[in-house]
Amino acid sequence: MVNEMMKRLAFLYFFIFTLCLSLHAQVGEKRSDFAIGGNAGMLMTKMDMNPTIKQSYRYTPTFGFSARYICEKYFTAICGVSMEVNFASLGWKEVIEDGSGNTYSRSLTYVQVPVMMQMGWGREQRGCKFIFEAGPLLGYNLGSSESYGGRVWDVSKRPNNVVGQYGMTVDHKVDYGITAGIGMELSTPMGHFLINARYNYGLGDVFDNSKKGYFSRSAHQTITAKLTYFIDLVKTK
């Protein structure tokens, strides 16, 4: 299964690369616009786990660096590729309803690198345009921490008896998945301001997913809302 997931991820990277090459071969208006900037926002994060654990979203900040290359305007679509290097705290917060009064949350800190095809419709300068972006996402786990609550930690009353996650170490440091989202960008003489929302779907598992592992699936599911600021370094139009 892991090999199959890696093949899918490699295909997504290949798709973005070939898309950029094909855009250069089109008869549209060529661009060679390069911009860099920063981003910051909020995450709503939980885990897709089997056996299941009842959870609520964790709300955590994220921030990072952004770069974008616009290569073509084909008819009304402004096409390019964007990449980010972000720091994010993922994980989950359990909903414990067994009368024990216990609380539990898990924080997993990552550096993430999404590489996305980006398409926009609207004004390139001094105006707004609608943005769609999608692509693969790679991450590396920098560390984790657990938060336990309650006077007496008691797992004997858990209704589904899923308790193996407590104290479990991260087995797979490298994480991967796909991300897609929409946004609006405002271009001004001072730079470009992009506000967007994305959904990140994890393909890799955090914990051991072999026959000996406790969880057959333990993948991140994240909703992201962020603001990005770009400043042009190269502008051809």
ZAMARGU-4260 file (C-alpha; in steps of 0.2 Angstrom, whole numbers, plus 5000, padded with zeros to 4 digits):
<rodrens>
0) 5000/5000/5000 | 5014/5012/5004 | 5022/5009/4987 | 5006/5012/4979 | 5004/5029/4988
5) 5021/5034/4983 | 5018/5030/4965 | 5002/5041/4966 | 5012/5056/4974 | 5026/5054/4961
10) 5012/5055/4947 | 5006/5071/4955 | 5023/5079/4954 | 5025/5073/4936 | 5008/5080/4932
15) 5013/5097/4938 | 5030/5097/4929 | 5022/5092/4912 | 5008/5104/4914 | 5021/5118/4915
20) 5030/5112/4900 | 5014/5111/4890 | 5009/5128/4895 | 5025/5135/4887 | 5020/5126/4871
25) 5003/5135/4870 | 4999/5150/4859 | 4994/5160/4874 | 5003/5175/4881 | 5019/5169/4889
30) 5024/5175/4906 | 5040/5174/4917 | 5034/5182/4933 | 5042/5176/4949 | 5037/5182/4966
35) 5041/5178/4984 | 5033/5181/5001 | 5026/5175/5017 | 5010/5167/5023 | 5001/5165/5040
40) 4985/5157/5045 | 4975/5145/5055 | 4973/5126/5054 | 4958/5115/5059 | 4966/5098/5061
45) 4961/5080/5066 | 4966/5062/5061 | 4958/5049/5050 | 4960/5033/5061 | 4955/5015/5060
50) 4950/5009/5073 | 4941/5025/5075 | 4943/5038/5089 | 4930/5051/5092 | 4938/5068/5090
55) 4935/5087/5088 | 4946/5099/5078 | 4962/5106/5085 | 4964/5125/5080 | 4982/5129/5078
60) 4992/5143/5069 | 5003/5140/5054 | 5016/5151/5045 | 5029/5150/5032 | 5037/5156/5016
65) 5030/5156/4998 | 5036/5157/4980 | 5027/5158/4964 | 5031/5157/4945 | 5018/5163/4933
70) 5022/5155/4915 | 5007/5158/4904 | 4991/5167/4901 | 4980/5156/4891 | 4964/5164/4885
75) 4957/5170/4902 | 4967/5158/4913 | 4983/5164/4922 | 4993/5149/4925 | 5008/5145/4936
80) 5016/5135/4950 | 5017/5140/4968 | 5027/5132/4982 | 5028/5135/5001 | 5038/5129/5016
85) 5027/5130/5031 | 5028/5126/5049 | 5012/5117/5056 | 5006/5109/5072 | 4994/5095/5067
90) 4986/5081/5077 | 4969/5078/5086 | 4959/5082/5101 | 4949/5067/5108 | 4931/5068/5113
95) 4930/5057/5129 | 4912/5053/5135 | 4915/5039/5147 | 4912/5049/5163 | 4930/5048/5168
100) 4933/5067/5166 | 4949/5064/5156 | 4954/5075/5142 | 4968/5071/5129 | 4976/5080/5114
105) 4991/5076/5103 | 5002/5089/5094 | 5012/5084/5080 | 5024/5097/5073 | 5028/5097/5054
110) 5038/5106/5041 | 5027/5105/5026 | 5031/5108/5007 | 5016/5109/4996 | 5019/5111/4977
115) 5003/5117/4968 | 4997/5120/4951 | 4989/5138/4952 | 4976/5145/4940 | 4968/5162/4941
120) 4954/5171/4932 | 4953/5190/4933 | 4965/5205/4933 | 4983/5203/4934 | 4987/5221/4940
125) 4977/5233/4951 | 4962/5221/4954 | 4956/5205/4960 | 4956/5187/4953 | 4949/5171/4958
130) 4962/5157/4962 | 4961/5138/4961 | 4976/5128/4966 | 4980/5109/4969 | 4995/5098/4970
135) 5005/5086/4981 | 5010/5089/4999 | 5026/5083/5008 | 5030/5084/5026 | 5042/5079/5039
140) 5039/5077/5058 | 5049/5088/5069 | 5042/5081/5086 | 5026/5077/5096 | 5019/5080/5113
145) 5004/5074/5122 | 4992/5083/5134 | 4983/5073/5147 | 4969/5080/5158 | 4959/5074/5173
150) 4962/5070/5191 | 4964/5051/5188 | 4969/5044/5171 | 4957/5030/5169 | 4955/5021/5152
155) 4945/5006/5158 | 4928/5015/5154 | 4932/5019/5136 | 4917/5013/5126 | 4926/5007/5111
160) 4942/5001/5121 | 4953/5010/5109 | 4968/5016/5120 | 4984/5011/5110 | 4987/5029/5105
165) 4992/5035/5122 | 5011/5036/5123 | 5013/5029/5105 | 5028/5036/5096 | 5028/5042/5078
170) 5033/5028/5067 | 5034/5037/5050 | 5042/5054/5051 | 5039/5057/5032 | 5021/5062/5028
175) 5013/5065/5011 | 4996/5069/5004 | 4987/5080/4992 | 4980/5098/4994 | 4967/5108/4985
180) 4959/5125/4988 | 4952/5141/4982 | 4955/5159/4985 | 4955/5178/4980 | 4970/5188/4976
185) 4971/5207/4976 | 4985/5215/4966 | 4991/5232/4971 | 5007/5243/4967 | 5013/5237/4984
190) 5011/5218/4980 | 4999/5204/4979 | 4988/5199/4994 | 4980/5181/4993 | 4967/5174/5005
195) 4963/5156/5003 | 4956/5140/5010 | 4962/5123/5007 | 4959/5105/5012 | 4974/5093/5015
200) 4971/5075/5013 | 4984/5064/5020 | 4989/5048/5011 | 5003/5043/5023 | 5001/5035/5040
205) 5009/5042/5056 | 5009/5026/5066 | 5014/5008/5061 | 5001/5002/5048 | 5008/4984/5047
210) 4999/4969/5053 | 5008/4971/5069 | 5003/4989/5071 | 4988/4995/5082 | 4981/5007/5068
215) 4978/5002/5050 | 4976/5020/5046 | 4982/5036/5055 | 4982/5050/5042 | 4981/5069/5044
220) 4965/5078/5038 | 4967/5097/5039 | 4957/5113/5034 | 4968/5128/5031 | 4964/5146/5030
225) 4978/5158/5027 | 4984/5175/5020 | 4999/5176/5009 | 5009/5192/5003 | 5019/5191/4987
230) 5031/5204/4981 | 5037/5203/4963 | 5055/5200/4959 | 5053/5197/4940 | 5039/5205/4931
235) 5037/5203/4912 | 5021/5212/4908
</rodrens>
